[in-house]
């Protein structure tokens, strides 16, 4: 029986949030026992990092009391825990930087937000080549390595004239499970963090809104899908350009640095009143 101190509305919300994640785990062979071990690690890590008393490290007994994880597991997990939170892989952060330059800086774009097809080699395109684009962002990695990886991920294509075309206006791999999984963790973490802050904190709320309708015909859903894909991307690119300009301005500042995430998403499914919530 559930404790009366646990808010039913929150438990229902958590149950709903977990459904797509459980669906993913079942599809990928991650069983309940594997997930429980993972969840223990997360409970202990969050408790150790964020629930200190008077900014002092907590004992294993207090962490066990706070989380419900057995003290011997707490001791093991604290000993084995990685002290560094997971970040986006280097190839993704480099890719995002390259796409930002490609879509915002001349001579790589026709106008801001409209990337040009670039000759692959500097011998053919000079300063307006894919070679030059990669060299502008990093001199530690060869353009051919980036190109091969991007072709694998579906980020670019190469035409018959050996010119490289950007297939998306933001670094969003079309292929590559590991890269997509990295974005899953990054985007859902930040969206959930904003929502949790708004639910539990007294400080200034984060912008976190959505639009939802439940009586649309399939053709109308497709019209909205296309509108989000085009107009939504334009909105995100505008924020990206603003962020890039502000980041350049901040280079001379001694203020502490912060990271930001701005997201936009679209989802649809059949509207069945008798089916369980997704």
Beta strands, then each sheet from edge to edge (+ up, - down):
strand 1: 109-111
strand 2: 114-115
strand 3: 118-119
strand 4: 156-158
strand 5: 163-166
sheet 1: 1+ 2-
sheet 2: 3+ 5- 4+
end
